[in-house]
Amino acid sequence: MLSAITHQATLSTTALAVGTDSITAEYDGSTVYAISVSPAVSEVVNLAVTTTKLTPPASPATFGQALTFTAAVTSISGSPLGTVTFLDGSNVLGTAALSSSTHLATFSTNTLVLARTLYGVIRRDEHLCRQHIDGSE
């Protein structure tokens, strides 16, 4: 709505897509004033930042024992969606879908040998960025 005092209209939105958006404003006119359209302005929307934490099972484990790893993904900009890939170094162990309600992804394996450092990566969806998992407590 156009303010009679400031002659300005304001719009707040969260609906812009990631990337560069071209925004214009169009005045609908009135019985006295003609329709007009502003020149386009560009608004860049970046991917939302995420934080990912990997929770390991109790250590040490017995050879052949099933181990379950849980990755929790959070963002101050919404609810992360996508897939988490669990890695042993650069070797992909498996993937798990991120729950839309809990924001957790769980992966179980019984094929790990000796001491390993595991990593995880959340695959970017249309709103969230790719990020290595922080395995610290």
Backbone bond lengths (Angstrom), bond angles and torsions (degrees), N, CA, C in turn:
res aa  C-N    CA-C-N  psi(-1)  N-CA   C-N-CA  omega(-1)  CA-C   N-CA-C  phi
1 M - - - 1.440 - - 1.525 108.74 -
2 L 1.306 116.90 138.41 1.458 123.50 -179.61 1.522 109.85 -82.68
3 S 1.348 115.86 126.55 1.454 121.29 179.75 1.526 110.00 -76.34
4 A 1.325 117.02 131.15 1.471 121.83 178.57 1.520 111.17 -71.50
5 I 1.328 117.34 -21.63 1.467 121.05 -177.96 1.521 111.68 -86.98
6 T 1.351 117.57 -49.46 1.468 120.73 -175.08 1.523 112.94 -95.97
7 H 1.318 117.87 -14.47 1.462 123.33 -175.48 1.529 111.42 59.02
8 Q 1.314 116.54 34.70 1.456 123.00 178.93 1.515 109.66 -128.35
9 A 1.314 115.03 147.44 1.460 121.39 173.32 1.520 107.61 -116.73
10 T 1.321 116.98 143.74 1.459 122.34 -178.21 1.521 109.37 -126.51
11 L 1.326 115.49 139.29 1.463 121.39 176.80 1.519 108.16 -132.33
12 S 1.312 117.57 129.73 1.466 122.87 171.81 1.509 107.13 -110.77
13 T 1.337 116.62 135.75 1.455 120.01 -178.31 1.520 111.05 -148.21
14 T 1.315 116.03 153.16 1.465 122.74 171.13 1.525 109.24 -117.04
15 A 1.320 117.21 13.33 1.463 121.94 -172.40 1.525 114.77 -91.84
16 L 1.337 118.90 1.33 1.461 119.44 -179.36 1.521 110.67 -73.17
17 A 1.313 116.18 141.97 1.459 121.79 179.40 1.522 110.58 -79.06
18 V 1.338 116.45 156.27 1.456 121.28 174.59 1.519 108.20 -63.90
19 G 1.323 115.64 135.43 1.462 121.48 -177.67 1.516 109.60 121.77
20 T 1.318 115.67 -160.16 1.457 120.45 179.72 1.518 109.04 -98.67
21 D 1.317 115.54 123.39 1.455 121.99 -179.99 1.522 109.17 -108.96
22 S 1.324 116.96 139.89 1.461 122.79 178.40 1.530 108.19 -102.04
23 I 1.334 116.04 115.90 1.462 121.55 -172.84 1.529 109.99 -113.07
24 T 1.310 115.61 135.65 1.473 121.35 173.23 1.522 108.36 -129.16
25 A 1.312 115.97 161.86 1.469 121.60 174.05 1.521 106.80 -121.38
26 E 1.307 116.19 135.30 1.465 121.14 -179.33 1.527 109.38 -121.71
27 Y 1.323 115.25 123.49 1.464 120.97 175.24 1.520 107.47 -88.94
28 D 1.312 116.71 127.54 1.464 121.78 -174.49 1.529 113.72 -76.63
29 G 1.318 116.36 -9.42 1.461 118.81 -179.70 1.518 111.68 81.92
30 S 1.306 114.47 177.90 1.466 120.47 178.34 1.529 106.87 -150.77
31 T 1.298 115.78 -169.37 1.477 118.64 178.61 1.522 111.13 -70.38
32 V 1.340 117.39 -15.48 1.459 121.58 -178.16 1.533 112.70 -112.46
33 Y 1.347 117.51 -29.52 1.472 122.17 -173.96 1.523 111.16 -114.08
34 A 1.336 115.78 142.12 1.463 122.85 -179.04 1.539 110.77 -77.62
35 I 1.319 114.96 158.46 1.466 122.38 174.02 1.525 107.99 -66.30
36 S 1.351 116.66 143.46 1.465 120.22 174.00 1.526 109.56 -145.58
37 V 1.335 115.01 154.49 1.465 122.19 179.73 1.522 108.01 -127.99
38 S 1.325 116.02 134.40 1.468 120.75 178.73 1.518 110.40 -74.95
39 P 1.325 116.67 159.41 1.466 118.69 169.03 1.536 108.39 -65.13
40 A 1.311 117.01 152.99 1.465 121.41 -179.86 1.523 110.68 -71.05
41 V 1.314 115.78 143.47 1.466 122.48 170.92 1.531 107.19 -121.07
42 S 1.322 115.97 148.91 1.468 120.80 179.55 1.512 110.09 -97.21
43 E 1.305 115.68 135.88 1.461 121.69 174.68 1.525 107.03 -124.28
44 V 1.338 116.63 121.96 1.462 121.42 179.99 1.525 108.55 -93.91
45 V 1.330 115.87 126.88 1.463 122.42 177.37 1.527 107.35 -113.07
46 N 1.332 116.07 118.05 1.463 121.71 -179.27 1.520 111.13 -88.31
47 L 1.326 115.68 161.76 1.457 120.90 173.57 1.524 109.08 -62.70
48 A 1.302 116.90 145.70 1.462 121.60 178.73 1.524 109.96 -73.19
49 V 1.312 117.03 143.80 1.459 122.53 178.81 1.527 109.17 -77.81
50 T 1.333 115.51 139.45 1.465 120.35 176.94 1.518 110.06 -121.86
51 T 1.321 115.16 158.46 1.455 122.46 172.13 1.514 106.67 -124.34
52 T 1.337 115.86 131.46 1.454 120.90 -177.53 1.518 109.52 -124.91
53 K 1.328 116.71 131.68 1.458 121.59 179.34 1.524 108.87 -123.82
54 L 1.327 115.01 131.01 1.455 121.90 178.96 1.524 109.10 -99.93
55 T 1.334 116.20 125.37 1.458 121.56 176.85 1.523 108.23 -106.41
56 P 1.341 117.21 114.46 1.466 119.92 -179.12 1.524 111.15 -84.73
57 P 1.327 116.73 165.10 1.465 119.85 173.28 1.535 108.85 -74.33
58 A 1.322 116.53 174.83 1.463 121.06 177.62 1.523 109.58 -59.24
59 S 1.320 115.46 143.45 1.458 120.61 -178.01 1.520 107.54 -126.05
60 P 1.293 120.46 139.22 1.456 126.87 6.29 1.522 111.97 -84.59
61 A 1.322 114.22 162.25 1.459 121.11 177.62 1.524 108.79 -110.12
62 T 1.316 116.46 159.25 1.455 122.48 176.87 1.521 108.71 -88.95
63 F 1.329 117.49 140.24 1.457 122.08 178.95 1.532 109.79 -51.23
64 G 1.326 115.84 131.30 1.459 121.81 179.17 1.515 114.11 87.15
65 Q 1.324 117.34 -9.88 1.467 121.65 179.59 1.526 109.87 -69.74
66 A 1.324 116.42 139.46 1.464 120.59 175.95 1.521 109.11 -69.79
67 L 1.325 116.28 129.52 1.455 122.64 179.44 1.518 108.63 -117.47
68 T 1.327 116.53 134.91 1.463 121.16 179.75 1.527 108.93 -116.89
69 F 1.319 115.50 125.76 1.456 123.31 177.95 1.516 108.06 -111.07
70 T 1.324 116.31 139.36 1.465 121.20 179.13 1.522 109.33 -124.30
71 A 1.334 115.77 129.31 1.459 121.84 175.55 1.525 107.91 -108.36
72 A 1.337 115.98 128.86 1.461 122.10 176.26 1.523 107.85 -108.85
73 V 1.321 117.16 127.36 1.463 122.09 -177.51 1.521 108.40 -119.45
74 T 1.344 115.96 127.06 1.464 121.28 -179.83 1.524 110.25 -129.75
75 S 1.313 115.38 160.74 1.459 122.47 176.21 1.520 108.07 -153.60
76 I 1.325 116.63 141.95 1.461 119.32 175.71 1.522 110.60 -79.39
77 S 1.324 116.52 -5.58 1.466 121.22 -175.34 1.518 113.90 -107.50
78 G 1.315 118.64 16.97 1.455 119.15 178.68 1.509 111.92 141.86
79 S 1.314 116.02 -160.59 1.462 122.91 -177.35 1.520 109.84 -107.97
80 P 1.330 117.51 112.68 1.465 120.35 -179.95 1.528 111.95 -62.68
81 L 1.312 115.41 143.15 1.463 123.78 174.92 1.511 107.51 -130.40
82 G 1.313 118.13 161.56 1.457 120.66 175.48 1.510 111.95 131.23
83 T 1.328 114.80 -157.36 1.452 122.95 -175.45 1.519 109.24 -124.98
84 V 1.323 116.62 139.24 1.458 121.93 174.03 1.521 107.83 -102.86
85 T 1.339 116.40 131.88 1.457 122.19 175.84 1.521 107.83 -104.35
86 F 1.323 116.96 127.66 1.462 122.85 179.28 1.521 108.03 -98.56
87 L 1.342 115.87 130.57 1.455 121.81 -173.49 1.517 111.87 -125.25
88 D 1.320 115.54 145.19 1.460 123.07 169.43 1.524 104.09 -109.21
89 G 1.349 117.14 96.09 1.468 120.21 -170.06 1.514 107.82 67.46
90 S 1.347 116.70 -119.53 1.468 120.00 176.76 1.527 111.68 -101.83
91 N 1.325 117.45 -0.22 1.458 122.91 -179.22 1.531 110.26 -84.89
92 V 1.326 116.56 120.70 1.467 121.21 178.69 1.520 109.60 -72.64
93 L 1.337 115.86 121.44 1.462 121.76 176.58 1.515 111.44 -85.69
94 G 1.326 116.01 -37.71 1.453 120.59 -178.25 1.512 110.50 170.24
95 T 1.315 115.00 177.14 1.459 121.15 179.60 1.525 109.05 -130.84
96 A 1.318 114.52 159.59 1.466 120.28 176.29 1.522 108.46 -148.75
97 A 1.313 115.57 140.75 1.461 120.94 177.73 1.518 109.62 -71.54
98 L 1.302 115.71 141.18 1.457 121.98 176.27 1.522 108.46 -79.96
99 S 1.322 117.09 124.03 1.463 121.63 179.85 1.523 109.85 -65.02
100 S 1.321 116.94 131.75 1.465 120.39 179.47 1.528 112.33 -72.16
101 S 1.326 117.64 -20.04 1.472 119.68 -179.51 1.531 112.66 -95.39
102 T 1.338 117.76 -38.29 1.466 120.30 -177.03 1.522 112.99 -102.67
103 H 1.329 117.60 -16.50 1.466 123.86 -176.58 1.523 111.27 61.44
104 L 1.337 116.18 31.51 1.456 123.14 178.26 1.519 110.20 -115.38
105 A 1.334 115.77 146.92 1.463 122.26 171.82 1.520 106.05 -127.59
106 T 1.331 117.33 134.21 1.460 122.30 -176.55 1.515 110.16 -121.72
107 F 1.343 115.26 136.82 1.457 121.53 178.74 1.522 108.76 -133.71
108 S 1.337 116.92 132.79 1.464 121.75 177.79 1.517 110.01 -119.19
109 T 1.343 115.56 143.31 1.463 121.04 177.82 1.519 109.10 -150.82
110 N 1.338 116.20 154.89 1.465 121.04 172.30 1.531 109.55 -128.61
111 T 1.336 116.44 20.94 1.467 120.36 -175.53 1.523 114.01 -109.08
112 L 1.329 119.06 7.88 1.461 119.92 178.91 1.519 109.93 -76.10
113 V 1.337 115.88 144.28 1.460 120.67 177.87 1.515 109.39 -127.37
114 L 1.342 116.34 147.37 1.462 123.02 178.90 1.516 112.30 51.96
115 A 1.312 116.92 -166.36 1.469 121.20 -178.76 1.523 109.56 -79.60
116 R 1.302 116.93 135.50 1.462 122.13 -178.51 1.516 109.52 -137.99
117 T 1.326 115.99 149.81 1.456 122.16 170.39 1.512 106.96 -107.95
118 L 1.318 116.73 119.36 1.455 120.68 -176.30 1.514 110.78 -100.71
119 Y 1.312 114.53 147.35 1.451 122.40 178.27 1.509 108.15 -129.54
120 G 1.307 116.09 163.87 1.454 120.89 174.94 1.507 109.37 -142.25
121 V 1.296 115.74 155.00 1.460 121.96 178.43 1.510 107.36 -134.19
122 I 1.326 116.49 132.32 1.465 118.43 172.60 1.516 106.80 -91.83
123 R 1.298 115.52 125.64 1.458 120.14 177.59 1.506 108.44 -74.59
124 R 1.277 116.21 137.69 1.456 120.91 -175.16 1.522 109.97 -70.52
125 D 1.289 115.19 138.70 1.451 119.95 168.38 1.524 105.78 -103.85
126 E 1.298 119.53 -165.92 1.461 119.89 -175.66 1.521 113.38 -68.42
127 H 1.343 118.49 -11.79 1.457 120.00 -177.03 1.521 114.78 -119.85
128 L 1.335 117.97 -15.86 1.454 119.08 -172.16 1.517 112.39 -123.13
129 C 1.311 115.57 151.46 1.454 120.25 -175.33 1.520 112.75 -91.22
130 R 1.321 114.32 161.60 1.452 122.66 175.89 1.522 108.08 -76.60
131 Q 1.342 118.13 134.99 1.453 121.02 -175.48 1.510 110.64 -152.65
132 H 1.318 116.04 140.98 1.464 120.83 174.88 1.518 109.42 -72.73
133 I 1.306 115.82 148.17 1.457 121.35 -179.63 1.522 109.83 -78.41
134 D 1.300 116.70 140.79 1.452 123.90 173.85 1.513 106.93 -93.63
135 G 1.322 116.87 111.05 1.462 121.29 -176.71 1.510 113.49 -89.38
136 S 1.333 117.68 5.00 1.455 119.50 -178.73 1.518 110.84 -75.94
137 E 1.316 115.27 157.62 1.461 120.29 179.45 1.501 110.15 -89.42
